[in-house]
Amino acid sequence: SCLIVGRLSSALDIIRTIRDPEKPNTLEELEVVTESCVEVQEIGEDEYLVIIRFTPTVPHCSLATLIGLCLRIKLQRCLPFRHKLEIYISEGTHSTEEDINKQINDKERVAAAMENPNLREIVEQCVTEPD
């Protein structure tokens, strides 16, 4: 369980510095992600399931998909252990949460989104650590 706690804080440290696509704040500052939104379960030998439940700032947030994408990209790049990743919008906090959950957990749609140069640039700006 110490390992799980370590994995948990590692995942949280990675996502707490992601910046909001429209504001100068981080997702942690805006309370889009909090300590309680990260769950880690052991699913195999040295492999973990990381579940993130984030809360958009407003129920009709048009950037919810983009934020989910930023979370996924940053975690995929930075998690220092083998993992499966599931990202969801906190239940009841967004008007189209079901659609968005499908989108951000669909490998092909994520890959297609990252092929869009404009979208990729926004994601990179959000996930790049400030100097």
Secondary structure, DSSP 8 states (H G I E B T S, - for coil): -HHHHHHHHHHHHHHHT-B-SSSSSBTTTTTSS-GGGEEEEEEETTEEEEEEEE--SSTT-TTHHHHHHHHHHHHHHH-SSEEEEEEEE-TTS-TTHHHHHHHHT-HHHHHHHHHSHHHHHHHHHHHS---
